[in-house]
């Protein structure tokens, strides 16, 4: 018996006739499998990525929406007066005028007179890095009794901008005091609407109220906190 | 020729082939249905998470927000300054309280010659013609230490100036 198969056109025609019912379904199955792996499976994989991204985008949208509601609901006049109070208490840069006014107010209220003073202002135009508590140091002589000096320091502690007496040297009726007037520069602000904005807290509002009761050149000329 | 007498029947293989052809056709049909339905389902699911609606709303809100940037900046500044102010007020030393406490316990005939405050240490020099008054002063200061108003008292010196007839007391107080 001859085992050789001649693959000539007659054989092919014979095979075609014999198996023609299988050809189209087989091709369909093969193509379906290929399409499944090439198109459907990647689509399923990307679907989960899309779902996660959509969830993240929705969260961003909710954040932006609540930021908008918060900002729209804030009274501009109140915000301006809060801003005025906090930047008077802790200026955004070295404030020469504020310092002199604070000294003047404290000396008037305590009944002492101020002698020579010396302080280093530095470059007024230079923006310091937002260091923790940068300060403007001032050395001043105060003429008055010990009680008067104590009153001066007390009045100064209740006067804006905020200050702290770091050194005191009292001898008879002449005193030398070193005072640090604080300020805090803001780093450059970059708007990012997708980050939640923190509203002013209740304790923050209480502090603003407390600060508005301090002495300042603004409060002496009108009012620091506008209702 | 009578076909019913044909001893070589070939019905078996043919039937099997037809059966297999039917099965393959059914499988092919199922494949097409599965492919079509999964495509439709995936399309519907992707439409559900459409970006267009989210993007449109986001753009509208961001546009509205652009007019409120000044407000946003002010709130950020206010919160930042308030945090620093709170820290300053909590940490700063209010020496006037300590000085007033000391003034309240100094007997009337004792004079303060010198007072130096350096960080938390107060150096004091008193003078008085009366040793008894100096004694009262020291006792009063010890009283303050007992009440924890001051943490430490250190006597530096006690001297007598015979010419002036006055006693001079120097001490250091730690707050």
Interface residues (C-beta under 8 A of the other chain):
Chain A: X21 X22 X24 X25 X26 X28 X29 X32 X33 X35 X36 X39 X40 X43 X44 X47 X50 X51 X54 X57 X58 X60 X61 X64 X65 X67 X68 X71 X72 X74 X76 X79 X80 X82 X83 X86 X87 X89 X90 X92 X132 X133 X146 X147 X149 X150 X151 X153 X154 X157 X162 X164 X165 X166 X167 X168 X169 X170 X171 X172 X182 X184 X186 X189 X191 X193 X197 X198 X199 X200 X204 X207 X208 X211
Chain B: X17 X18 X20 X21 X24 X25 X27 X28 X31 X32 X34 X35 X38 X39 X42 X45 X46 X49 X51 X54 X55 X57 X58 X61 X62 X64 X65 X68 X69 X71 X72 X73 X74 X75 X76 X77 X78 X79 X80 X81 X82 X84 X85 X86 X87 X88 X89 X92 X93 X94 X95 X96 X99 X100 X103 X112 X113 X114 X115 X116 X117 X118 X119
